[in-house]
Amino acid sequence: MEEKKDLSIEKVCEVFGGQVAQENDPVITRKAVRVRQEKLFSEDHIITPAQIYAELSKTVLGQEKAKKSLAVILYQHLKRFALSQEGEELPKTNALMIDPSACGKTMLAKALADVAKLPFLKIDATNFTQRGYRGGMNSEQIVDLLRSAAKDKISRARWAIVFIDEVDKLAHSRWGDDSIATSGIQQDLLSIIDGGSLFYESDHEEYSREEFDFSNVLFIFSGAFEKINGHLDIGVKELVKFGFIPEFANRLGSIIQLEPLPDEVIKRLIKKEVRDYKSYFQITDPELSVYTELIHSIITTSNSPEAMGGRCVGPAVRRFFEDLIFEVGNKEGTSDAKEKK
């Protein structure tokens, strides 16, 4: 019987950047080292979904259901690596986030990669063109971008998280002129999101093509999906009606519908933004609360509940403080002039 190859902690840390917890107990014997290595990928040694969720909550406010779903997806991603080292292969999982209201889907995807210290690559789906056409991005160029995100470490690039935003723009209209082009782009992406391989030029020279395996790359898609967003249960059937070819829709995996941010979260975001303006002029705690309420009322008046995402907070706070900061400068100038007289 072939002896089972030991799994080294160093190897795991090299691939995932150290997110696998290491035991602190002293190891004395060679046998104890082997036992620890064989147990390295047990449930106790891979960061749990609950731990991932807790880490996401430090960065992302609200979206509890989405954070739980993404925590499970990342855990499965890490577990697939663990079991692949022991010769066991699990099916690949991708995810689709539906978010019409700037509720933080990009922040969620980036925070997920940060938890596991994995390379992160964001791509706008509108940049894709069908293979054979010039002037846009195709699936082969993703390899170059992944290598750059992984700082040219292929072992890390193969376990990266790729976030493709505005994927709903790849859906075709049944009677539109773009139906052939968008369907072609979906077809081109099928092989890589399903875990296939493609050849790329490793050093941009002719006859130097190497194979890149996408079987362990985690793809997270997102889009507004305005025509179907709001449905209680969006599945493959709805995505096909929306304009995706069935093969592509089937590979979008776990479908996560983000929720509009509640008032409480919006106020917390506003309060956090207002605190940053303490660097420009003094703001007392009572004033902080008053400014937060005023800005919140402005946002709710000018935006529908569906449009009240985190993205609207920053611009609203900046607009609110522009005049105040300008007046502070004038008052300081007036004061200096009086002292000189």
C-alpha positions in Angstrom: 0.0 0.0 0.0 1.3 3.4 -1.0 2.2 5.5 2.0 -0.1 8.6 2.4 1.9 11.8 1.7 2.2 14.1 4.6 0.4 17.5 4.4 2.7 20.3 5.5 1.3 23.4 7.2 3.8 25.5 5.2 2.3 24.3 2.0 -1.2 25.3 3.1 -0.1 28.7 4.3 1.8 29.3 1.0 -1.4 28.8 -1.0 -4.0 30.4 1.3 -1.8 33.0 3.1 -2.2 31.6 6.5 -5.9 31.4 7.1 -5.7 27.8 8.3 -5.3 27.9 12.1 -2.2 26.1 13.5 -2.1 24.3 16.8 0.0 25.8 19.6 0.6 22.6 21.4 4.3 21.5 21.3 5.1 18.6 19.0 7.7 16.3 20.3 7.8 13.1 18.3 7.9 12.4 14.5 4.7 10.4 14.9 3.0 13.4 16.5 4.0 15.6 13.6 2.4 13.1 11.2 -0.8 13.0 13.2 -1.1 16.7 13.3 -0.5 17.0 9.6 -3.1 14.3 8.8 -5.7 16.2 11.0 -4.7 19.6 9.5 -7.8 19.8 7.3 -10.3 18.5 9.8 -13.2 20.6 10.9 -11.2 22.1 13.8 -8.4 23.4 11.6 -10.3 25.2 8.8 -11.9 28.5 9.6 -15.6 27.8 10.1 -18.5 29.4 8.4 -19.4 31.2 11.7 -15.9 32.6 11.9 -16.0 33.8 8.3 -19.4 35.4 9.0 -18.0 37.2 12.0 -15.0 38.5 10.0 -17.3 39.7 7.2 -19.5 41.5 9.8 -16.4 43.6 10.9 -16.4 45.1 7.4 -19.9 44.9 6.0 -23.0 46.3 7.8 -26.3 44.5 7.3 -26.9 41.8 4.6 -27.0 39.0 7.2 -28.4 36.4 4.9 -25.9 37.2 2.2 -23.0 37.1 4.6 -24.1 33.7 5.9 -24.4 32.3 2.3 -21.0 33.6 1.3 -19.5 32.3 4.5 -20.7 28.8 3.6 -19.5 29.2 0.0 -16.0 30.3 1.2 -15.8 27.4 3.7 -16.7 25.0 0.9 -14.0 26.6 -1.3 -11.4 26.0 1.4 -12.6 22.5 2.2 -12.3 21.6 -1.5 -8.6 22.4 -1.3 -8.2 20.4 1.9 -9.8 17.3 0.4 -8.1 17.7 -2.9 -4.8 17.2 -1.1 -6.1 13.9 0.1 -7.2 12.8 -3.3 -10.9 13.6 -2.9 -12.7 15.9 -5.4 -15.8 17.9 -4.6 -18.0 19.6 -7.1 -17.2 23.3 -7.9 -19.5 26.0 -6.6 -20.1 29.5 -7.9 -22.4 32.3 -6.7 -24.6 35.0 -8.1 -25.5 38.1 -6.1 -28.6 40.1 -7.2 -28.4 43.7 -5.9 -30.3 46.6 -7.5 -29.5 49.2 -4.9 -25.8 49.6 -4.3 -26.0 47.5 -1.2 -22.4 46.6 -1.1 -21.9 43.5 -3.3 -18.4 44.5 -4.3 -17.4 45.1 -0.7 -18.8 41.7 0.3 -16.9 39.9 -2.4 -13.6 41.8 -1.6 -14.1 41.2 2.2 -14.6 37.5 1.5 -11.3 37.3 -0.3 -9.6 39.3 2.5 -10.8 36.8 5.1 -9.0 33.9 3.4 -6.2 36.1 2.1 -6.9 35.0 -1.4 -6.1 36.9 -4.6 -9.1 39.0 -5.7 -10.0 40.1 -9.2 -12.9 42.3 -10.2 -14.1 42.4 -13.8 -16.9 44.4 -15.4 -18.9 42.0 -17.6 -19.5 44.8 -20.1 -15.8 44.6 -21.0 -16.2 41.1 -22.5 -16.4 40.4 -26.2 -17.0 37.2 -28.0 -13.8 35.2 -28.8 -12.4 36.2 -32.2 -13.5 39.9 -31.8 -11.0 42.6 -31.1 -11.4 45.6 -28.7 -12.6 43.9 -25.6 -11.7 41.3 -23.0 -12.0 37.5 -23.5 -11.6 34.5 -21.2 -7.9 34.1 -22.0 -7.1 37.6 -20.7 -8.5 36.6 -17.3 -5.4 34.4 -16.7 -3.1 37.4 -17.1 -5.2 39.4 -14.7 -5.3 36.6 -12.2 -1.5 36.2 -12.3 -1.2 39.9 -11.6 -3.6 39.7 -8.7 -1.7 36.8 -7.3 1.7 38.5 -7.8 2.6 35.9 -10.4 2.2 33.0 -8.0 0.3 30.5 -10.1 -0.5 28.3 -7.1 -2.4 31.2 -5.5 -4.0 32.3 -8.8 -5.6 28.9 -9.2 -7.5 29.4 -5.9 -8.4 33.1 -6.4 -11.8 34.7 -6.2 -13.0 36.3 -9.4 -15.9 38.9 -9.1 -17.7 39.6 -12.3 -20.1 42.6 -11.9 -23.0 43.6 -14.2 -23.4 40.0 -15.5 -27.0 40.8 -16.2 -25.7 42.9 -19.1 -24.6 39.6 -20.8 -28.2 38.5 -21.0 -29.7 38.8 -24.5 -33.0 40.2 -25.7 -35.1 37.6 -27.5 -35.6 40.0 -30.5 -32.5 42.1 -30.0 -29.6 42.4 -32.5 -27.2 41.7 -29.7 -28.6 38.2 -28.9 -25.9 36.4 -30.9 -23.0 38.4 -29.5 -24.1 38.1 -25.8 -24.9 34.4 -26.2 -21.4 33.9 -27.7 -19.8 35.6 -24.7 -21.8 33.3 -22.3 -20.6 30.3 -24.3 -17.0 31.5 -24.1 -17.2 31.8 -20.3 -18.8 28.4 -19.8 -15.6 26.4 -19.8 -13.7 28.4 -17.3 -16.6 29.0 -14.8 -17.3 25.3 -15.0 -13.7 24.5 -14.0 -12.1 23.9 -17.3 -8.6 24.7 -18.6 -7.3 27.0 -21.2 -3.9 27.8 -22.7 -2.2 31.2 -22.3 1.1 32.7 -23.3 3.2 32.6 -20.2 5.8 35.1 -21.4 4.0 36.7 -24.3 6.2 34.9 -26.8 5.0 32.6 -29.6 5.1 28.8 -28.9 5.3 29.4 -25.1 1.7 28.6 -24.2 1.0 26.9 -20.8 -2.2 25.5 -19.3 -4.2 27.2 -16.6 -6.7 25.2 -14.6 -9.8 27.0 -13.5 -11.2 24.0 -11.5 -10.6 25.7 -8.2 -11.2 29.4 -9.0 -14.3 30.7 -7.2 -16.5 32.9 -9.4 -18.9 35.3 -7.9 -21.2 37.1 -10.3 -23.5 40.1 -9.6 -26.0 42.3 -11.3 -29.1 44.4 -10.8 -31.5 42.1 -12.8 -34.2 44.8 -12.7 -36.8 42.8 -14.6 -36.8 39.9 -12.2 -35.5 41.4 -9.0 -38.0 41.4 -6.2 -39.2 37.9 -7.0 -39.2 35.8 -3.8 -37.4 32.9 -5.4 -35.2 33.4 -8.4 -33.9 30.2 -10.0 -32.5 28.9 -13.2 -35.9 29.2 -14.9 -36.1 32.9 -14.2 -32.5 33.5 -15.3 -33.2 31.8 -18.7 -36.3 33.9 -19.2 -34.2 36.9 -18.4 -31.9 36.1 -21.3 -29.2 33.6 -20.2 -28.6 30.4 -22.1 -29.5 27.4 -19.9 -26.0 26.1 -19.7 -24.7 29.4 -18.3 -27.7 29.9 -15.9 -27.1 26.4 -14.5 -23.5 27.3 -13.6 -24.3 30.5 -11.6 -24.7 28.3 -8.6 -25.9 29.7 -5.3 -28.2 32.7 -6.0 -28.1 35.3 -3.2 -30.5 38.2 -3.2 -29.2 41.2 -1.3 -31.7 43.3 0.6 -32.1 47.1 0.7 -30.2 48.5 3.7 -32.5 49.3 6.7 -32.6 52.7 8.2 -30.5 51.6 11.1 -27.6 50.6 8.9 -27.9 53.7 6.7 -27.6 55.9 9.9 -24.6 53.9 11.1 -22.9 54.5 7.7 -23.8 58.3 7.9 -22.5 58.5 11.5 -19.2 56.9 10.5 -18.8 59.3 7.5 -19.6 62.4 9.7 -16.9 61.4 12.2 -14.3 61.7 9.5 -15.1 65.4 9.3 -13.8 66.0 12.8 -10.4 66.5 11.1 -11.8 69.6 9.4 -13.7 71.2 12.3 -14.8 70.4 15.8 -18.0 68.3 16.1 -19.4 67.5 19.5 -21.3 64.3 20.2 -24.7 66.1 20.3 -23.9 67.7 16.9 -22.8 64.3 15.5 -26.3 62.9 16.3 -28.0 66.0 14.8 -26.0 65.9 11.6 -26.7 62.2 11.2 -30.4 62.7 11.5 -30.4 65.7 9.1 -28.4 63.9 6.4 -30.6 60.8 6.8 -33.7 62.8 6.3 -32.1 64.4 3.1 -31.3 60.9 1.8 -34.7 59.4 2.5 -36.4 62.4 0.9 -34.4 62.3 -2.3 -34.2 58.5 -2.7 -36.7 55.7 -2.9 -36.3 52.8 -0.4 -35.0 50.6 -3.2 -32.3 53.2 -4.2 -31.0 53.7 -0.6 -27.8 51.9 -0.8 -24.5 52.5 0.9 -23.2 54.3 -2.2 -25.5 57.3 -1.7 -24.2 58.0 1.8 -20.7 59.4 0.9 -21.9 61.9 -1.7 -24.7 63.1 0.6 -22.4 63.7 3.5 -19.9 65.5 1.3 -22.6 67.8 -0.1 -23.9 68.6 3.4 -20.5 69.6 4.7 -19.2 71.6 1.7 -20.8 74.9 2.8 -19.9 74.3 6.5 -16.2 73.7 5.7 -16.2 76.7 3.4 -17.6 78.9 6.1 -15.1 77.7 8.7 -12.3 78.9 6.4 -14.0 82.3 6.1 -14.4 82.6 9.9 -10.8 81.8 10.5 -9.8 84.4 7.9 -12.0 87.0 9.5 -10.6 86.2 12.9 -7.0 86.5 11.8 -7.8 89.9 10.2 -9.2 91.2 13.4 -6.2 90.1 15.4 -3.8 91.9 13.0 -5.7 95.1 13.5 
